[in-house]
Amino acid sequence: MPTVLLTVLNQCEIWRSLDTDSYATALRRIHYVAATVEAEFERGRRLIGRAIDPALLTNTTGDRAGSTQVMLAASQPPLPPPLSSRRTIGDVYDRFIADPKHQWSKRTQIAHATTRKWVVEVFNEDTALTDITREGCRNFVALLREMPRSAHQRFPDMTIREVIAAAKAKGECRLISTANLNAYINRFGGVMNWAMNEGYLDRNPLKGLKLPDPVRKRDKRNPFSLEQLRRIFDAPIYTGCRDDMNGYAVSGDQRPRRARFWVPLIALFSGMRLNEICQLEVSDIREIDGIYCFSVMSGFSNTGDEKRVKTNASERIVPIHDELIRCGFLAFSASQRLRGETNLFPELPFGHLGYRSTAISRWFTRFLDNAGAVAPLTCFHSFRHNFRDGLREAKIDRDLALLLGGWTSDGKGTAVADNYGSGYQPRALAEALNAVRFPALNLDHLAVLGS
């Protein structure tokens, strides 16, 4: 609670509580309290024969009765805070989530719901928003640091403290990552910032409480090594398998070319994200100025399904690499069009969060294991790192490289350039993209004659 310290005669001090947690209210009250104390100073000076300033005694009688009246006035209980400052954390959190300005994906909605559950468990749903202190927020962060990974999925019916106790009892050593911990802090802090904008709060007690991430961004994922790439593209699904469902890892005479065949290849030679590939429609394969391209866009598909991209910069045109054409991709997309398919990979269902990438992401983890291609810090996203390294090795201009990969340059989700109107024509984009090569990786066994 804010207090004011004033030094008086003979090195003595007077402390006065301002009786509020509100910074704005404290600023208003400090002037009144300071005036009453100054009046006391002047009376003290007058009693010992010092010079005084009569103006400081204005509105006081100068006698003990007047002094008592002033001190009584100063000691009166503060006026009740306005209604907005008495809103509870539960009420404010619900108002934040219900704000129509928030247009979140299902995944983001679940993340906010999980964060709300933990916040109200720690602070109590009926606690006034203004009673949430900096120290309380530090304690909340300390609890998060003890949380096991995927706690909301593995312990859905437990409170945050019960989860921590259960994890410790099991000897759980895999704790939440710093990046995920900071994501929870960001979401809770976003609620507090929203409350400030709505006039419910004067300050954000979570500001500055994010933890430094000990893992550098470039160390979070590695590109696949050459040996891993060889094992991936020499696996039975690329050389001959029983089928591309349960028999994808068993050698056979079938060479099916559907999602499980094409998605990894497209990722390696385009740098596209997994869901960007999985949600492609046949109409997203376009010929622009004589260059065949992938059109990566958000919005609603021809079937009314929502298509998502990660950032504004993710919306872009990506030329189709010559190696994909050599492997027969254009023939595949044409066949899908002739079949009347809307989705390029109709066998990929929507996951529980509304992403077509969910099932194939889980499958690819099993695939790496079966192919003997598992290594630390590698996963499907590693293809994107391979592509970025390929752009560097080809000495592609940085802005052009960022544009092709849908990366941002300022961390705020703004595009480096607008894709097809940015000054880079499709032919220039294609030349840059086709400069990405993996010469030590032989994919001749995937080539289609006449492609």
C-alpha positions as CSV (number, residue, x, y, z in Angstrom):
1,M,0.0,0.0,0.0
2,P,1.5,3.4,-0.9
3,T,2.8,5.6,1.9
4,V,4.3,9.1,2.0
5,L,7.4,9.9,4.0
6,L,8.0,13.5,5.2
7,T,11.0,14.7,7.2
8,V,10.3,17.2,10.0
9,L,12.3,19.1,12.6
10,N,15.2,17.5,14.5
11,Q,15.6,14.7,11.9
12,C,12.3,13.2,12.9
13,E,10.0,11.6,10.3
14,I,6.2,11.3,9.8
15,W,4.7,8.4,7.9
16,R,1.2,8.6,6.6
17,S,-0.6,5.7,4.9
18,L,-2.6,6.8,1.8
19,D,-5.0,3.9,2.4
20,T,-5.2,2.7,-1.2
21,D,-3.6,0.3,-3.6
22,S,-4.6,2.5,-6.5
23,Y,-1.7,4.6,-7.9
24,A,-4.1,7.1,-9.4
25,T,-6.0,7.5,-6.1
26,A,-2.7,7.8,-4.2
27,L,-1.6,10.7,-6.4
28,R,-4.8,12.6,-5.6
29,R,-4.7,11.9,-1.8
30,I,-1.0,12.8,-1.3
31,H,-1.7,16.5,-1.8
32,Y,-4.3,16.6,0.9
33,V,-2.2,14.5,3.4
34,A,0.9,16.6,2.7
35,A,-1.1,19.8,3.4
36,T,-2.3,18.6,6.7
37,V,1.2,17.6,7.7
38,E,2.7,20.9,6.6
39,A,0.2,22.6,8.8
40,E,1.5,20.6,11.7
41,F,5.1,21.6,10.8
42,E,4.1,25.2,11.0
43,R,2.5,24.8,14.4
44,G,5.7,23.1,15.6
45,R,7.8,25.9,14.3
46,R,5.6,28.5,15.9
47,L,5.8,26.8,19.3
48,I,9.6,26.9,19.3
49,G,9.8,30.5,18.1
50,R,10.7,29.8,14.5
51,A,9.5,31.9,11.5
52,I,6.4,30.5,10.0
53,D,4.4,30.8,6.7
54,P,0.8,31.9,7.6
55,A,-0.4,30.6,4.2
56,L,0.3,27.1,5.3
57,L,-2.1,27.6,8.2
58,T,-4.9,28.6,6.0
59,N,-8.2,26.8,6.7
60,T,-6.9,25.9,10.2
61,T,-7.7,27.7,13.4
62,G,-4.2,27.6,14.7
63,D,-5.2,26.1,18.0
64,R,-5.3,22.5,19.2
65,A,-9.0,22.1,18.4
66,G,-8.3,23.1,14.8
67,S,-5.4,20.8,14.6
68,T,-7.5,18.0,16.0
69,Q,-10.1,18.7,13.3
70,V,-7.5,18.6,10.6
71,M,-6.0,15.4,11.9
72,L,-9.5,13.8,12.2
73,A,-10.3,14.7,8.7
74,A,-7.0,13.1,7.5
75,S,-7.8,9.9,9.5
76,Q,-11.3,9.5,8.0
77,P,-11.6,6.2,6.2
78,P,-11.1,6.6,2.5
79,L,-14.0,6.8,0.1
80,P,-14.9,3.4,-1.4
81,P,-13.1,2.8,-4.6
82,P,-15.2,3.1,-7.8
83,L,-17.0,0.0,-9.0
84,S,-14.6,-0.6,-11.8
85,S,-11.7,-1.2,-9.4
86,R,-13.8,-3.7,-7.4
87,R,-14.2,-6.1,-10.3
88,T,-13.0,-9.6,-9.6
89,I,-10.3,-11.4,-11.6
90,G,-12.9,-14.0,-12.7
91,D,-15.3,-11.4,-14.0
92,V,-12.6,-9.4,-15.8
93,Y,-11.1,-12.6,-17.3
94,D,-14.5,-13.6,-18.7
95,R,-15.1,-10.1,-20.1
96,F,-11.7,-10.3,-21.8
97,I,-12.4,-13.7,-23.3
98,A,-15.9,-12.5,-24.5
99,D,-14.5,-9.3,-26.1
100,P,-15.7,-9.5,-29.8
101,K,-12.4,-8.0,-30.9
102,H,-10.7,-11.3,-30.2
103,Q,-11.0,-13.7,-33.1
104,W,-9.0,-16.7,-32.0
105,S,-8.4,-20.1,-33.4
106,K,-9.7,-23.1,-31.4
107,R,-6.1,-23.8,-30.3
108,T,-5.8,-20.2,-28.9
109,Q,-9.2,-20.4,-27.2
110,I,-8.2,-23.6,-25.4
111,A,-4.9,-21.9,-24.4
112,H,-6.7,-18.9,-22.9
113,A,-9.2,-21.2,-21.1
114,T,-6.3,-23.2,-19.6
115,T,-4.5,-20.1,-18.4
116,R,-7.7,-18.7,-16.9
117,K,-8.3,-22.0,-15.0
118,W,-4.8,-21.8,-13.4
119,V,-5.1,-18.0,-12.7
120,V,-8.4,-18.3,-10.8
121,E,-7.1,-21.4,-8.9
122,V,-4.1,-19.5,-7.6
123,F,-5.7,-16.1,-7.0
124,N,-9.3,-17.1,-6.2
125,E,-12.0,-16.2,-8.7
126,D,-13.6,-13.7,-6.4
127,T,-10.4,-11.7,-5.6
128,A,-10.6,-8.1,-6.6
129,L,-8.5,-7.3,-9.6
130,T,-6.8,-4.5,-7.8
131,D,-5.8,-6.9,-5.0
132,I,-3.5,-8.9,-7.3
133,T,-0.1,-7.8,-6.3
134,R,3.4,-8.0,-7.9
135,E,4.4,-10.5,-5.2
136,G,1.4,-12.7,-5.9
137,C,2.3,-12.7,-9.6
138,R,5.8,-13.7,-8.8
139,N,4.4,-16.6,-6.8
140,F,2.2,-17.6,-9.8
141,V,5.3,-17.7,-12.0
142,A,7.1,-19.8,-9.4
143,L,4.3,-22.3,-9.5
144,L,4.4,-22.4,-13.3
145,R,8.1,-23.3,-13.2
146,E,7.3,-26.5,-11.3
147,M,4.6,-27.6,-13.8
148,P,5.2,-30.8,-15.8
149,R,5.0,-30.7,-19.6
150,S,1.5,-31.0,-21.2
151,A,0.0,-30.7,-17.7
152,H,-3.4,-29.5,-19.0
153,Q,-3.7,-32.7,-21.1
154,R,-2.2,-35.2,-18.7
155,F,-3.9,-33.9,-15.5
156,P,-7.1,-32.2,-16.8
157,D,-9.1,-32.5,-13.6
158,M,-6.5,-31.4,-11.1
159,T,-5.7,-27.9,-9.8
160,I,-2.3,-26.4,-10.5
161,R,-1.0,-27.4,-7.0
162,E,-2.4,-30.9,-7.3
163,V,-0.7,-31.3,-10.7
164,I,2.7,-30.2,-9.2
165,A,2.3,-32.6,-6.3
166,A,1.3,-35.5,-8.6
167,A,4.2,-34.9,-10.9
168,K,6.7,-34.8,-8.0
169,A,5.2,-38.0,-6.6
170,K,5.9,-39.7,-9.9
171,G,9.4,-38.3,-10.1
172,E,8.5,-36.2,-13.2
173,C,11.6,-34.5,-14.5
174,R,10.2,-33.1,-17.7
175,L,9.1,-29.6,-16.7
176,I,7.4,-26.9,-18.7
177,S,9.8,-25.2,-21.1
178,T,10.7,-21.6,-20.6
179,A,9.0,-20.7,-23.9
180,N,5.7,-22.3,-22.9
181,L,5.9,-20.7,-19.4
182,N,6.4,-17.3,-21.0
183,A,3.4,-18.0,-23.2
184,Y,1.2,-18.4,-20.1
185,I,2.6,-15.2,-18.6
186,N,1.9,-13.4,-21.9
187,R,-1.7,-14.5,-21.9
188,F,-2.3,-13.5,-18.3
189,G,-0.4,-10.3,-18.9
190,G,-2.6,-9.6,-21.9
191,V,-5.7,-9.8,-19.7
192,M,-4.1,-7.2,-17.4
193,N,-3.2,-4.9,-20.3
194,W,-6.8,-5.2,-21.5
195,A,-8.1,-4.4,-18.0
196,M,-5.9,-1.3,-18.0
197,N,-7.3,-0.2,-21.3
198,E,-10.8,-0.7,-19.9
199,G,-10.0,1.4,-16.9
200,Y,-10.2,-1.5,-14.4
201,L,-6.6,-1.3,-13.4
202,D,-3.8,1.3,-13.1
203,R,-0.8,-0.9,-13.7
204,N,0.1,-4.4,-14.9
205,P,1.7,-6.4,-12.0
206,L,3.0,-9.0,-14.5
207,K,5.1,-6.5,-16.5
208,G,8.7,-7.7,-16.8
209,L,8.1,-11.1,-15.2
210,K,8.9,-13.2,-18.3
211,L,11.9,-15.4,-17.8
212,P,14.9,-15.3,-20.1
213,D,14.9,-18.4,-22.4
214,P,18.2,-20.3,-22.0
215,V,17.7,-22.0,-25.4
216,R,18.6,-19.8,-28.4
217,K,16.0,-19.7,-31.1
218,R,18.3,-21.3,-33.6
219,D,19.0,-24.2,-31.2
220,K,15.3,-25.1,-30.6
221,R,15.3,-27.2,-33.8
222,N,18.1,-28.5,-36.0
223,P,17.9,-29.2,-39.8
224,F,17.9,-32.8,-40.7
225,S,21.4,-34.1,-41.4
226,L,22.2,-35.5,-44.9
227,E,22.1,-39.1,-43.4
228,Q,18.7,-38.4,-41.9
229,L,17.4,-37.1,-45.3
230,R,18.7,-40.2,-47.0
231,R,17.0,-42.5,-44.6
232,I,13.7,-40.5,-44.9
233,F,13.6,-40.6,-48.7
234,D,14.9,-44.1,-49.0
235,A,12.2,-45.4,-46.7
236,P,9.7,-48.0,-48.1
237,I,7.0,-45.3,-48.7
238,Y,9.4,-43.8,-51.3
239,T,11.0,-47.0,-52.7
240,G,8.0,-49.4,-52.5
241,C,5.8,-50.3,-49.6
242,R,2.8,-52.6,-48.9
243,D,0.5,-49.5,-48.7
244,D,0.7,-45.9,-47.4
245,M,-1.5,-46.6,-44.3
246,N,-0.4,-49.3,-41.8
247,G,2.0,-50.8,-44.3
248,Y,4.0,-47.6,-45.0
249,A,7.2,-49.0,-43.3
250,V,7.0,-52.5,-44.8
251,S,8.7,-53.1,-48.2
252,G,6.4,-54.0,-51.0
253,D,5.5,-53.4,-54.6
254,Q,3.1,-50.4,-54.1
255,R,4.2,-46.8,-54.7
256,P,1.2,-44.7,-53.6
257,R,1.6,-41.0,-54.0
258,R,-0.6,-39.3,-51.6
259,A,-0.1,-37.0,-48.5
260,R,2.4,-39.1,-46.8
261,F,4.5,-39.2,-49.9
262,W,4.2,-35.6,-51.0
263,V,4.1,-33.6,-47.7
264,P,7.7,-34.2,-46.6
265,L,9.0,-33.5,-50.2
266,I,7.1,-30.3,-50.5
267,A,8.4,-29.2,-47.1
268,L,12.0,-29.8,-48.1
269,F,11.8,-27.9,-51.4
270,S,9.4,-25.1,-50.4
271,G,10.1,-24.3,-46.7
272,M,6.3,-24.3,-46.2
273,R,5.0,-25.1,-42.7
274,L,3.2,-28.4,-42.1
275,N,-0.3,-27.0,-41.9
276,E,0.3,-24.7,-44.9
277,I,0.9,-27.8,-46.9
278,C,-1.9,-30.0,-45.4
279,Q,-4.6,-27.4,-46.0
280,L,-3.7,-26.8,-49.7
281,E,-6.6,-27.0,-52.1
282,V,-6.4,-28.0,-55.8
283,S,-7.1,-24.4,-56.7
284,D,-4.1,-23.3,-54.7
285,I,-1.9,-24.8,-57.4
286,R,-1.8,-21.8,-59.8
287,E,0.1,-20.8,-62.9
288,I,1.2,-17.2,-62.7
289,D,3.1,-15.6,-65.6
290,G,4.0,-19.1,-66.8
291,I,5.3,-20.2,-63.3
292,Y,3.5,-22.9,-61.4
293,C,3.1,-21.8,-57.7
294,F,1.6,-22.7,-54.4
295,S,-0.8,-20.0,-53.2
296,V,-0.6,-19.8,-49.4
297,M,-3.5,-17.8,-48.1
298,S,-5.8,-17.5,-45.1
299,G,-9.6,-17.3,-45.2
300,F,-12.3,-19.8,-46.1
301,S,-11.8,-22.6,-48.5
302,N,-14.1,-23.5,-51.3
303,T,-15.8,-26.0,-49.0
304,G,-16.3,-23.4,-46.2
305,D,-13.4,-24.6,-44.1
306,E,-11.1,-22.1,-42.4
307,K,-7.6,-21.9,-43.7
308,R,-5.0,-20.4,-41.4
309,V,-1.5,-19.0,-41.6
310,K,0.8,-18.1,-38.8
311,T,1.4,-14.4,-39.5
312,N,0.6,-11.8,-42.1
313,A,3.9,-12.5,-43.7
314,S,2.9,-16.2,-44.2
315,E,0.5,-15.2,-47.0
316,R,2.6,-15.6,-50.0
317,I,3.2,-17.2,-53.4
318,V,5.8,-20.0,-53.4
319,P,6.9,-21.3,-56.8
320,I,6.9,-25.1,-57.2
321,H,10.5,-26.3,-57.2
322,D,11.8,-28.0,-60.3
323,E,12.6,-31.1,-58.2
324,L,9.0,-31.5,-57.2
325,I,8.0,-31.2,-60.9
326,R,10.6,-33.8,-61.8
327,C,9.0,-36.1,-59.2
328,G,5.6,-35.7,-60.9
329,F,3.9,-33.2,-58.6
330,L,2.1,-31.3,-61.4
331,A,0.8,-34.6,-62.7
332,F,-0.5,-35.5,-59.3
333,S,-2.3,-32.1,-58.8
334,A,-3.8,-32.4,-62.3
335,S,-5.1,-35.9,-61.4
336,Q,-6.7,-34.5,-58.3
337,R,-8.4,-31.8,-60.3
338,L,-9.7,-34.4,-62.8
339,R,-11.1,-36.5,-59.9
340,G,-13.1,-33.4,-58.8
341,E,-11.2,-33.2,-55.5
342,T,-11.3,-29.8,-53.7
343,N,-8.6,-30.6,-51.2
344,L,-5.2,-31.6,-52.6
345,F,-4.9,-34.2,-49.8
346,P,-8.5,-35.2,-49.0
347,E,-7.4,-38.1,-46.9
348,L,-6.2,-35.7,-44.2
349,P,-8.9,-35.1,-41.6
350,F,-9.3,-32.1,-39.4
351,G,-7.8,-32.6,-35.9
352,H,-9.6,-31.7,-32.7
353,L,-8.2,-28.2,-32.9
354,G,-9.3,-27.7,-36.5
355,Y,-5.9,-28.3,-38.3
356,R,-5.4,-30.9,-41.1
357,S,-1.8,-31.3,-40.0
358,T,-2.6,-33.0,-36.6
359,A,-2.7,-36.6,-37.8
360,I,0.2,-36.4,-40.2
361,S,2.3,-34.7,-37.5
362,R,1.8,-37.7,-35.2
363,W,2.4,-40.1,-38.1
364,F,5.7,-38.4,-39.1
365,T,7.1,-38.9,-35.6
366,R,6.5,-42.6,-35.9
367,F,7.8,-42.6,-39.5
368,L,11.1,-41.1,-38.3
369,D,11.5,-43.9,-35.8
370,N,10.7,-46.6,-38.3
371,A,13.1,-45.1,-40.8
372,G,15.9,-44.9,-38.2
373,A,16.1,-41.1,-38.7
374,V,15.4,-39.9,-35.2
375,A,18.0,-37.4,-33.8
376,P,17.9,-34.8,-31.0
377,L,16.2,-31.5,-31.8
378,T,14.8,-32.7,-35.1
379,C,11.1,-33.1,-36.2
380,F,9.0,-32.2,-39.2
381,H,9.8,-28.5,-38.7
382,S,13.5,-29.4,-39.4
383,F,12.6,-29.4,-43.2
384,R,12.1,-25.7,-42.8
385,H,15.5,-25.3,-41.3
386,N,17.0,-27.3,-44.2
387,F,15.3,-24.9,-46.7
388,R,16.5,-21.8,-44.9
389,D,20.1,-23.2,-44.9
390,G,19.6,-23.9,-48.6
391,L,18.7,-20.3,-49.2
392,R,21.8,-19.2,-47.3
393,E,24.1,-21.5,-49.2
394,A,22.7,-20.2,-52.5
395,K,23.4,-16.7,-51.3
396,I,19.8,-15.6,-51.9
397,D,19.1,-12.0,-50.9
398,R,17.8,-11.9,-47.3
399,D,14.5,-10.0,-48.0
400,L,13.8,-12.5,-50.9
401,A,14.6,-15.4,-48.6
402,L,12.3,-14.2,-45.9
403,L,9.5,-13.6,-48.4
404,L,9.8,-17.1,-49.8
405,G,9.6,-18.7,-46.4
406,G,7.0,-16.5,-45.0
407,W,9.3,-15.3,-42.2
408,T,9.0,-11.9,-40.5
409,S,11.8,-9.4,-40.0
410,D,10.7,-7.5,-36.9
411,G,9.1,-10.1,-34.7
412,K,5.7,-8.4,-34.9
413,G,4.0,-10.4,-37.6
414,T,4.5,-7.8,-40.3
415,A,5.5,-9.0,-43.8
416,V,9.0,-8.2,-45.1
417,A,7.2,-7.4,-48.4
418,D,3.8,-8.1,-49.9
419,N,4.1,-11.3,-51.9
420,Y,3.0,-10.9,-55.5
421,G,3.0,-7.2,-55.5
422,S,6.2,-6.6,-53.7
423,G,8.4,-6.0,-56.7
424,Y,9.4,-9.6,-57.0
425,Q,7.9,-11.2,-60.1
426,P,7.1,-15.0,-60.0
427,R,10.0,-15.7,-62.3
428,A,12.5,-14.0,-59.9
429,L,11.0,-15.9,-57.0
430,A,11.3,-19.2,-59.0
431,E,15.0,-18.5,-59.8
432,A,15.7,-17.9,-56.2
433,L,13.8,-20.9,-55.0
434,N,15.3,-23.3,-57.6
435,A,18.8,-22.2,-56.4
436,V,18.1,-24.3,-53.3
437,R,19.7,-27.7,-54.0
438,F,20.7,-30.7,-52.0
439,P,23.3,-32.2,-54.4
440,A,24.4,-35.0,-52.1
441,L,20.7,-36.2,-51.8
442,N,19.9,-38.5,-54.7
443,L,16.2,-38.5,-55.5
444,D,16.4,-40.1,-58.9
445,H,14.3,-43.0,-57.8
446,L,11.4,-40.6,-57.3
447,A,11.7,-39.0,-60.8
448,V,8.8,-39.5,-63.3
449,L,9.6,-39.8,-67.0
450,G,8.3,-36.9,-69.0
451,S,7.9,-34.6,-66.0
